[in-house]
Amino acid sequence: MIASVTGRVAALAPDGAVVEVGGIGVLVQCAPGTIAGLRPGHEATLHTALVVREDSLTLYGFATADERALFELLQTASGVGPRLAQAVLAVHSPDAVRRAVATEDLGALTLVPGIGRKGAQRIVLELRDRLGEPEATGAAALGTGESTTRSQVRDALVSLGYAAREADEAARALPEAEDQDVGLALKAALRSLGRR
């Protein structure tokens, strides 16, 4: 998988950008919000997801790793392909998508072109326990004074497919250490989840 591309932005189009990487122009499909942050001739880094189809290889680009993780999770819902997942992120921020799914706000989800009421219900049903909680409530769930390490571990577990409740419990169980290495903390959390 191509996780990210970094290089000079050679060209912009309404639905993507060409980023020069090692002398090769890579076409990356992006949502309008991501394109708005790019400038021709300037360096840029895009977090990417490669979608392989029988007749094409398409690289989708995102401003943040959180957007990419949500893009990949959205595609696990029935009837949601890469274009529809990107459309969701063109309309809503990752936090707004999490909030809409957590509160079963079908109206917010149907604002996305291509998602009707039944599609929104399916997304809520299939992804409710997998997307995690919105940022505002996620920090509160772990209590005040949450360390950055715990927050990052929780977010990583949610993007790996663990339910928000499981991720919160595993992050809460980590030993107190503000400067703890995130990689080691994540390994410890995964070990604790494996023992359940």
Summary of the structure (lengths in Angstrom):
residues: 196
radius of gyration: 18.0
end to end distance: 30.6
largest distance: 51.4
contacts: 597
relative contact order: 0.09
helix: 46%
strand: 21%
